Each structure stands twice: as C-alpha cells, then as structure tokens.
C-alpha cells in the first residue's frame, strides 16, 4: 500500500471524542479506504503545549 499519512492535533479530541469516529476521520484524511485494517497501520500519539499570545504577554 502507498505510504499515506495523516495527523490531527490532540485538540481534535474535543470535537471528535468518540474513538471509533476519530480513527475513521483520520483514515479518511489519509486518503485510505474506510475498510483499511488498522493492524497494517502504524499509529503514533503525541502531545502538544497549547498557548495563546495573551498567555505569553502576561509573563
């Protein structure tokens, strides 16, 4: 299969909290068929530090 990739920032969990739907949306974003077997996929998780400009100015 082609080397397809997709990523969502962790904040996307706020708008798609259902894990099955989250994965389905990620698979679609990668351009993979909906019936793609996840056993053939490599899944990585990561964290981000989120801030606003106002938060930086107050320090």
C-alpha positions in Angstrom: 0.0 0.0 0.0 1.1 3.6 -0.6 2.8 5.4 2.2 -0.1 7.5 3.4 0.0 9.8 6.4 -2.4 12.0 8.4 -2.3 13.7 11.7 -4.7 15.5 14.0 -3.6 17.8 16.8 -4.6 16.4 20.2 -7.3 19.2 20.5 -9.3 17.4 17.8 -10.5 15.0 20.6 -12.6 18.0 21.8 -14.6 17.9 18.6 -14.5 14.1 17.9 -14.4 12.4 21.3 -15.7 9.0 20.0 -12.5 7.0 19.4 -14.0 4.9 16.5 -15.2 8.1 14.7 -11.8 9.8 15.4 -9.9 6.9 13.8 -12.4 6.8 10.9 -11.9 10.5 10.3 -8.1 10.1 10.5 -8.2 7.2 8.0 -10.3 9.3 5.6 -7.9 12.2 6.0 -5.0 9.9 5.0 -7.0 9.0 1.8 -7.3 5.4 2.8 -10.3 3.2 2.2 -12.8 3.1 5.2 -12.2 -0.7 5.5 -8.4 -0.4 6.0 -7.2 -2.9 8.5 -5.5 -1.0 11.3 -3.2 -3.9 12.0 -1.4 -2.8 8.9 -1.1 0.8 10.1 1.5 2.4 12.4 -0.2 4.8 14.8 1.7 7.3 16.9 0.4 9.5 19.6 1.9 12.8 20.7 1.2 15.8 23.0 1.4 19.5 22.4 1.8 22.5 24.5 -1.0 24.9 23.6 -0.9 28.6 24.5 -2.4 31.9 23.3 -0.4 35.1 22.6 -2.1 36.8 25.6 -0.7 34.0 27.8 2.8 34.8 26.6 2.4 38.6 27.2 1.3 38.2 30.8 4.6 36.5 31.8 
